[in-house]
Amino acid sequence: MFELYEIEQKFSDDKLTDIRGKIASEMKKYLRLNMLPDNAEIAITAGSRGIANIVQILKECVSYLKESGYRPFLVPAMGSHGGATAEGQIEVLKHLGITEASVGAEIRSSMDVELLGHTDKGQPVFMDKNAYHAGGILVINRVKAHTAFRGKVESGLSKMVTIGLGKVKGASFIHCDGAMKMAENIEEVSLYAIQNSPILMGLAIIENGFDETADIVGVSVEDWHAKESELLQYSKTMMPSLPVENIDLLIVEEMGKCFSGTGMDPNIIGRWRIDGLPEPDSPAVSKLAVLDLADQSFGNAQGIGLADFTTQRLVDKMDRNSTYMNALTATFLRRAMLPMIYSTDKEAIETAIYSLGPKIDKESIKLVQIPNTLHLDRAYVSPPVLHELNAGSRKFVIKGTHKLLFDEKGDLLTKVTNHQFS
């Protein structure tokens, strides 16, 4: 029976306190409304990620535009998510709390796109028809490290333009050249789209290590990529991380699209699982067991292939259509392939420990248990991990001790999820 220490990690906690005021200030500074006729329609992008305060942010943008004499509406900008249907994307927004009532504006959902043209390298550029035919477009997204590639711009405003507004067609062409070309494709396609569509500005959301809004920054069309690149580096300085770099067994209680576009953030767990792309040197996780799929993921288990062991409970929740569509669009098929499946948490975890081999001393196993890959401030760690933490410089406090316990059904009793907000 493993003894585990509950620790609380200390991450960057910069937090924006006046969201309404900051949005008004940035939109006043960067929104080129003087180019538009009175009462013009303005499309606002709404994505599928679990972004902190997203309903309030969208609502404040809608209010600002209405008060300025314009007619804002929302467009779901999420590539192939929601089963790649207009109705499915509306449903995804609804489960994020984004409705016409909550934001005060109509939501126009369609998978129809306009072909804007081709880049110098022949890449087609697509854009949501409703957005393209509006008087202007306000692009909103969180800026952060991407889960499949590295580049000047990664997950953020440019990706929202190319993949979000590009819908299935745009997303497919961006991904078809593989991970090594994604950064280049996103930058080139977004530049063409900005120059050949009514995009007015970007509004970048930066989050701290506790999944809270740290800042909201306006981005002009003239300085788009340079500014987004600067914000990406700022965002990376606040990224949370696992307590130690080398882990024998990582237990992830829950995965899902609400935590990462890949279900479990590859930047956190150190696993790409992309053909032709070498795995990161750090962090190094020997074995990974994921136990459940979040209800807010709506059956999309994209990223399950990053795990070595899982449970029948998770697989039963899996919507193969949406999971496979996501993987096919991204072209990273290994991320949707199933790991070893066990009936209970107990079987999955005990098998994962067994798989470490007969030579390993159970007392020396570096075990880390986290609720998901987004919320890492609380974790359970085994004594060898605690010993390493005590010898290092990472800031943390011990909140208590627990045993790795299971109930009579084999379900894990001691979960970080039950304590992380206590």
C-alpha positions as CSV (number, residue, x, y, z in Angstrom):
1,M,0.0,0.0,0.0
2,F,1.6,3.3,-1.1
3,E,1.8,6.2,1.2
4,L,1.3,9.4,-0.7
5,Y,1.9,13.1,0.2
6,E,-0.5,15.7,-0.9
7,I,1.4,18.7,-2.1
8,E,0.5,22.2,-3.3
9,Q,2.8,23.6,-5.9
10,K,3.4,27.3,-6.1
11,F,3.1,28.7,-9.7
12,S,2.9,32.2,-11.1
13,D,-0.3,33.7,-9.9
14,D,-0.5,37.0,-11.8
15,K,-4.3,37.7,-12.1
16,L,-6.3,40.3,-14.0
17,T,-8.8,41.8,-11.6
18,D,-10.7,44.2,-14.0
19,I,-11.6,42.1,-17.0
20,R,-14.3,44.6,-18.2
21,G,-12.0,47.6,-18.0
22,K,-9.1,45.8,-19.7
23,I,-11.3,44.6,-22.6
24,A,-12.7,48.1,-23.1
25,S,-9.2,49.6,-23.0
26,E,-7.7,47.2,-25.5
27,M,-10.7,47.3,-27.9
28,K,-10.6,51.1,-27.8
29,K,-6.9,51.0,-28.7
30,Y,-6.9,48.4,-31.4
31,L,-10.4,48.0,-32.9
32,R,-10.6,49.8,-36.2
33,L,-14.3,50.7,-36.1
34,N,-13.8,53.9,-38.1
35,M,-13.5,51.6,-41.2
36,L,-17.0,50.3,-40.7
37,P,-20.4,51.8,-41.5
38,D,-22.8,52.4,-38.6
39,N,-24.7,49.3,-37.5
40,A,-22.3,47.0,-39.3
41,E,-22.3,43.3,-38.2
42,I,-19.1,42.1,-36.4
43,A,-18.3,38.4,-36.0
44,I,-16.7,37.3,-32.8
45,T,-14.9,33.9,-32.6
46,A,-15.8,31.4,-29.9
47,G,-13.6,28.3,-29.5
48,S,-14.1,24.9,-27.8
49,R,-11.4,25.1,-25.1
50,G,-12.1,25.5,-21.4
51,I,-10.9,29.1,-21.1
52,A,-11.3,30.8,-17.8
53,N,-13.9,33.6,-17.8
54,I,-14.7,33.0,-21.4
55,V,-18.4,33.8,-21.0
56,Q,-17.7,37.1,-19.3
57,I,-15.0,38.0,-21.9
58,L,-17.4,37.3,-24.8
59,K,-20.2,39.1,-23.1
60,E,-18.0,42.2,-22.4
61,C,-16.9,42.3,-26.1
62,V,-20.5,42.0,-27.2
63,S,-21.6,44.9,-24.9
64,Y,-18.7,47.1,-26.1
65,L,-19.6,46.6,-29.7
66,K,-23.3,47.2,-29.1
67,E,-22.6,50.4,-27.2
68,S,-20.4,51.5,-30.1
69,G,-23.4,51.1,-32.5
70,Y,-22.6,47.8,-34.1
71,R,-24.3,44.4,-34.3
72,P,-22.1,41.6,-33.0
73,F,-22.7,37.9,-33.4
74,L,-20.7,34.8,-32.4
75,V,-19.3,32.1,-34.8
76,P,-18.1,28.8,-33.4
77,A,-14.4,28.6,-34.5
78,M,-13.2,25.2,-33.7
79,G,-12.2,23.3,-36.8
80,S,-13.7,19.8,-36.7
81,H,-14.8,19.7,-33.1
82,G,-18.4,18.9,-32.2
83,G,-18.4,16.0,-34.6
84,A,-17.7,18.5,-37.5
85,T,-21.4,19.6,-37.6
86,A,-23.0,23.0,-37.1
87,E,-25.3,21.6,-34.5
88,G,-22.5,19.8,-32.7
89,Q,-20.4,23.0,-32.4
90,I,-23.4,24.9,-31.0
91,E,-23.7,22.1,-28.4
92,V,-20.0,22.3,-27.5
93,L,-20.4,26.1,-26.9
94,K,-23.5,25.4,-24.8
95,H,-21.7,23.1,-22.5
96,L,-19.0,25.8,-22.0
97,G,-21.8,28.1,-20.9
98,I,-21.7,30.1,-24.2
99,T,-25.2,30.7,-25.3
100,E,-27.1,33.5,-27.0
101,A,-28.6,34.3,-23.6
102,S,-25.3,34.3,-21.7
103,V,-23.4,36.5,-24.0
104,G,-26.2,38.7,-25.4
105,A,-25.7,37.9,-29.1
106,E,-26.8,35.6,-31.8
107,I,-24.7,32.5,-32.5
108,R,-24.4,31.6,-36.2
109,S,-23.1,28.1,-36.7
110,S,-22.2,26.7,-40.1
111,M,-19.5,24.4,-41.6
112,D,-19.7,26.3,-44.9
113,V,-16.5,28.1,-45.8
114,E,-15.3,30.6,-48.5
115,L,-12.0,29.9,-50.3
116,L,-10.2,33.2,-50.0
117,G,-7.3,32.2,-52.3
118,H,-3.9,30.5,-52.0
119,T,-0.7,31.5,-50.4
120,D,2.5,31.9,-52.4
121,K,3.3,28.2,-51.6
122,G,-0.1,27.1,-52.9
123,Q,-1.8,26.5,-49.5
124,P,-5.6,27.1,-49.8
125,V,-7.1,29.6,-47.3
126,F,-10.6,28.9,-46.1
127,M,-12.8,31.0,-43.8
128,D,-16.2,30.5,-42.2
129,K,-18.8,32.1,-44.5
130,N,-20.7,33.9,-41.8
131,A,-17.6,35.5,-40.5
132,Y,-16.2,36.4,-43.9
133,H,-19.4,38.2,-45.0
134,A,-19.6,40.2,-41.8
135,G,-18.5,43.8,-41.7
136,G,-15.6,42.9,-39.4
137,I,-14.2,40.0,-37.4
138,L,-12.9,40.1,-33.8
139,V,-10.6,37.1,-33.2
140,I,-10.5,35.9,-29.6
141,N,-8.4,33.1,-28.2
142,R,-6.1,32.0,-25.4
143,V,-2.4,32.1,-26.4
144,K,-0.4,29.1,-25.1
145,A,2.1,26.4,-26.1
146,H,0.7,24.0,-28.7
147,T,0.4,20.3,-28.1
148,A,1.9,19.1,-31.4
149,F,4.6,21.5,-32.6
150,R,6.9,24.4,-31.8
151,G,7.0,27.7,-33.6
152,K,6.9,31.5,-33.6
153,V,3.1,31.2,-33.1
154,E,1.5,28.1,-31.7
155,S,-1.9,27.8,-30.1
156,G,-3.5,31.2,-30.2
157,L,-4.9,33.9,-32.5
158,S,-3.3,32.7,-35.7
159,K,-4.5,29.1,-35.1
160,M,-8.0,30.4,-34.4
161,V,-7.9,32.2,-37.8
162,T,-6.5,29.2,-39.8
163,I,-8.0,26.2,-38.1
164,G,-10.9,27.6,-36.0
165,L,-12.4,29.8,-38.8
166,G,-11.1,27.4,-41.4
167,K,-13.5,24.7,-40.2
168,V,-12.8,21.1,-41.3
169,K,-11.4,22.1,-44.7
170,G,-9.0,24.6,-43.3
171,A,-7.9,22.4,-40.4
172,S,-7.3,19.4,-42.8
173,F,-5.0,21.4,-45.1
174,I,-3.1,22.9,-42.2
175,H,-2.5,19.5,-40.7
176,C,-1.9,17.5,-43.9
177,D,1.8,18.4,-44.1
178,G,2.6,17.0,-40.7
179,A,3.6,18.5,-37.4
180,M,7.0,19.7,-38.7
181,K,5.2,22.1,-41.1
182,M,2.3,23.2,-38.9
183,A,3.9,26.4,-37.5
184,E,4.9,27.5,-41.0
185,N,1.5,26.7,-42.5
186,I,-0.4,28.5,-39.7
187,E,1.8,31.6,-40.0
188,E,1.5,31.8,-43.8
189,V,-2.2,31.0,-44.0
190,S,-3.2,33.4,-41.2
191,L,-1.2,36.2,-42.8
192,Y,-3.1,35.7,-46.1
193,A,-6.4,35.5,-44.2
194,I,-5.7,38.7,-42.3
195,Q,-4.8,40.5,-45.5
196,N,-7.8,39.2,-47.4
197,S,-10.7,39.2,-44.9
198,P,-12.4,41.8,-42.6
199,I,-10.4,40.8,-39.5
200,L,-10.2,44.0,-37.3
201,M,-8.0,42.9,-34.4
202,G,-7.2,40.0,-32.1
203,L,-7.8,39.8,-28.4
204,A,-5.3,37.4,-26.7
205,I,-6.1,35.8,-23.4
206,I,-3.1,34.8,-21.2
207,E,-3.6,32.4,-18.2
208,N,-1.4,31.9,-15.2
209,G,-0.3,28.6,-13.6
210,F,-3.7,28.2,-11.8
211,D,-5.9,28.4,-15.0
212,E,-6.9,32.0,-14.2
213,T,-6.9,35.0,-16.5
214,A,-3.6,36.8,-16.1
215,D,-4.0,39.3,-18.9
216,I,-6.1,40.2,-21.9
217,V,-4.1,41.9,-24.7
218,G,-5.2,43.6,-27.9
219,V,-3.3,42.7,-31.1
220,S,-3.3,44.8,-34.2
221,V,-3.5,43.3,-37.7
222,E,-0.2,45.2,-38.6
223,D,1.7,43.7,-35.7
224,W,-0.1,40.4,-35.5
225,H,2.6,37.7,-35.6
226,A,5.3,39.6,-33.8
227,K,2.9,40.5,-30.9
228,E,1.5,37.0,-30.7
229,S,5.0,35.5,-30.6
230,E,5.8,37.8,-27.7
231,L,2.7,36.8,-25.8
232,L,3.4,33.1,-26.4
233,Q,6.8,33.4,-24.7
234,Y,5.1,35.3,-21.8
235,S,2.5,32.5,-21.5
236,K,5.1,29.8,-21.4
237,T,6.8,31.4,-18.4
238,M,3.6,30.8,-16.5
239,M,2.9,27.2,-17.6
240,P,2.4,24.7,-14.7
241,S,4.4,21.5,-14.6
242,L,4.7,18.2,-12.9
243,P,6.5,18.2,-9.6
244,V,9.6,16.3,-10.9
245,E,11.1,15.6,-14.3
246,N,11.5,11.8,-14.0
247,I,8.5,9.8,-13.0
248,D,8.0,6.0,-12.9
249,L,4.2,6.1,-12.8
250,L,2.0,9.0,-13.6
251,I,-1.7,8.6,-12.6
252,V,-4.1,11.0,-14.4
253,E,-7.5,10.9,-12.8
254,E,-9.3,12.5,-15.7
255,M,-8.6,13.5,-19.3
256,G,-10.7,15.5,-21.8
257,K,-10.9,18.3,-24.3
258,C,-11.9,20.6,-21.5
259,F,-8.3,20.3,-20.1
260,S,-6.3,20.2,-23.4
261,G,-7.0,19.9,-27.1
262,T,-5.2,16.5,-26.8
263,G,-7.1,15.4,-23.8
264,M,-3.8,15.3,-21.8
265,D,-1.4,18.1,-22.6
266,P,1.8,16.6,-24.2
267,N,3.8,19.6,-23.0
268,I,3.0,18.5,-19.4
269,I,3.4,14.7,-19.8
270,G,6.4,14.8,-22.2
271,R,4.7,12.6,-24.9
272,W,4.0,13.6,-28.5
273,R,3.1,10.2,-30.1
274,I,3.5,11.7,-33.6
275,D,5.1,9.6,-36.3
276,G,8.4,11.1,-37.4
277,L,8.7,13.4,-34.3
278,P,11.1,12.4,-31.6
279,E,9.7,12.4,-28.0
280,P,10.8,15.2,-25.7
281,D,13.8,14.5,-23.4
282,S,11.9,16.0,-20.4
283,P,9.7,15.3,-18.6
284,A,10.3,11.6,-18.7
285,V,7.3,9.5,-17.7
286,S,7.9,5.7,-17.8
287,K,4.3,4.6,-17.4
288,L,1.0,6.5,-17.6
289,A,-2.4,5.4,-16.4
290,V,-5.5,7.5,-17.2
291,L,-8.6,6.6,-15.3
292,D,-11.6,8.6,-16.6
293,L,-12.9,10.9,-19.3
294,A,-14.5,14.2,-18.3
295,D,-18.2,14.6,-19.0
296,Q,-17.3,18.0,-20.5
297,S,-15.3,16.3,-23.2
298,F,-18.6,15.0,-24.7
299,G,-17.1,11.6,-25.5
300,N,-14.1,13.0,-27.4
301,A,-11.2,10.9,-26.1
302,Q,-8.6,12.4,-28.4
303,G,-5.2,11.8,-26.6
304,I,-6.1,8.4,-25.1
305,G,-3.2,7.1,-27.2
306,L,-0.8,9.0,-25.0
307,A,-1.5,6.6,-22.1
308,D,-0.3,3.1,-21.5
309,F,-3.2,1.9,-19.3
310,T,-6.8,2.9,-18.9
311,T,-10.1,1.7,-17.6
312,Q,-13.2,0.2,-19.2
313,R,-15.2,3.2,-17.6
314,L,-13.2,5.6,-19.8
315,V,-13.6,3.5,-22.9
316,D,-17.4,3.2,-22.3
317,K,-17.7,7.0,-22.3
318,M,-15.7,7.3,-25.6
319,D,-17.5,8.6,-28.7
320,R,-15.5,7.0,-31.4
321,N,-16.9,9.2,-34.2
322,S,-15.8,12.5,-32.6
323,T,-12.5,11.0,-31.3
324,Y,-11.6,9.6,-34.7
325,M,-12.7,12.7,-36.6
326,N,-10.5,14.8,-34.4
327,A,-7.5,12.5,-34.9
328,L,-8.1,12.2,-38.7
329,T,-8.3,15.9,-39.1
330,A,-5.1,16.4,-37.0
331,T,-3.5,13.5,-38.9
332,F,-2.0,12.3,-35.5
333,L,-3.6,8.9,-35.5
334,R,-1.6,7.3,-32.7
335,R,-3.1,9.7,-30.3
336,A,-6.5,8.0,-30.7
337,M,-5.3,4.5,-30.4
338,L,-6.4,2.6,-27.3
339,P,-3.9,1.6,-24.5
340,M,-4.3,-1.5,-22.4
341,I,-7.8,-1.5,-20.9
342,Y,-8.7,-2.8,-17.4
343,S,-12.0,-3.3,-15.6
344,T,-11.2,-1.1,-12.6
345,D,-8.8,1.6,-11.4
346,K,-7.2,-0.9,-9.1
347,E,-6.4,-3.3,-11.9
348,A,-5.1,-0.5,-14.2
349,I,-2.8,1.0,-11.5
350,E,-1.5,-2.3,-10.2
351,T,-0.8,-3.5,-13.7
352,A,1.1,-0.3,-14.4
353,I,3.2,-0.8,-11.3
354,Y,3.8,-4.4,-12.3
355,S,4.9,-3.3,-15.8
356,L,7.8,-1.3,-14.3
357,G,9.5,-4.7,-14.0
358,P,10.7,-7.1,-11.3
359,K,13.9,-5.3,-10.5
360,I,12.3,-2.1,-9.3
361,D,11.9,-1.7,-5.5
362,K,8.3,-0.5,-4.8
363,E,9.7,1.7,-2.0
364,S,11.7,3.6,-4.6
365,I,9.0,4.1,-7.2
366,K,8.5,7.8,-8.2
367,L,4.7,8.0,-8.4
368,V,2.8,11.2,-9.1
369,Q,-1.0,11.4,-9.2
370,I,-2.7,14.5,-10.7
371,P,-6.4,15.4,-11.3
372,N,-5.7,16.3,-15.0
373,T,-3.0,18.0,-17.0
374,L,-4.5,21.5,-16.6
375,H,-4.8,21.7,-12.8
376,L,-1.4,20.9,-11.4
377,D,-1.2,23.0,-8.2
378,R,-2.3,20.0,-6.2
379,A,-0.8,16.5,-6.6
380,Y,-0.2,13.3,-4.7
381,V,3.4,12.1,-4.7
382,S,5.3,9.1,-3.3
383,P,8.1,9.5,-0.7
384,P,11.0,9.3,-3.3
385,V,9.3,12.3,-5.2
386,L,9.0,14.2,-2.0
387,H,12.6,13.6,-1.2
388,E,13.6,15.0,-4.6
389,L,11.4,18.0,-4.1
390,N,13.0,18.7,-0.7
391,A,16.4,18.6,-2.3
392,G,15.5,21.0,-5.1
393,S,14.4,24.6,-5.4
394,R,10.7,24.2,-6.4
395,K,8.2,26.0,-4.2
396,F,5.6,23.7,-2.6
397,V,3.9,22.9,0.7
398,I,2.7,19.6,2.2
399,K,-1.0,19.5,2.7
400,G,-1.4,16.0,4.2
401,T,-0.8,12.3,3.7
402,H,-2.9,9.6,2.1
403,K,-2.9,6.0,1.2
404,L,-3.4,4.7,-2.3
405,L,-6.8,3.1,-1.5
406,F,-9.6,1.5,-3.5
407,D,-13.2,0.6,-2.6
408,E,-14.8,-2.8,-3.0
409,K,-15.5,-2.1,-6.7
410,G,-11.9,-1.3,-7.3
411,D,-12.5,2.4,-7.8
412,L,-9.8,4.8,-6.5
413,L,-10.8,6.4,-3.3
414,T,-8.0,8.9,-2.7
415,K,-8.4,11.4,-5.5
416,V,-6.7,14.8,-5.9
417,T,-9.9,16.0,-7.6
418,N,-11.7,15.7,-4.2
419,H,-9.2,17.9,-2.5
420,Q,-7.9,20.4,-5.0
421,F,-10.4,23.1,-4.2
422,S,-10.5,22.5,-0.4
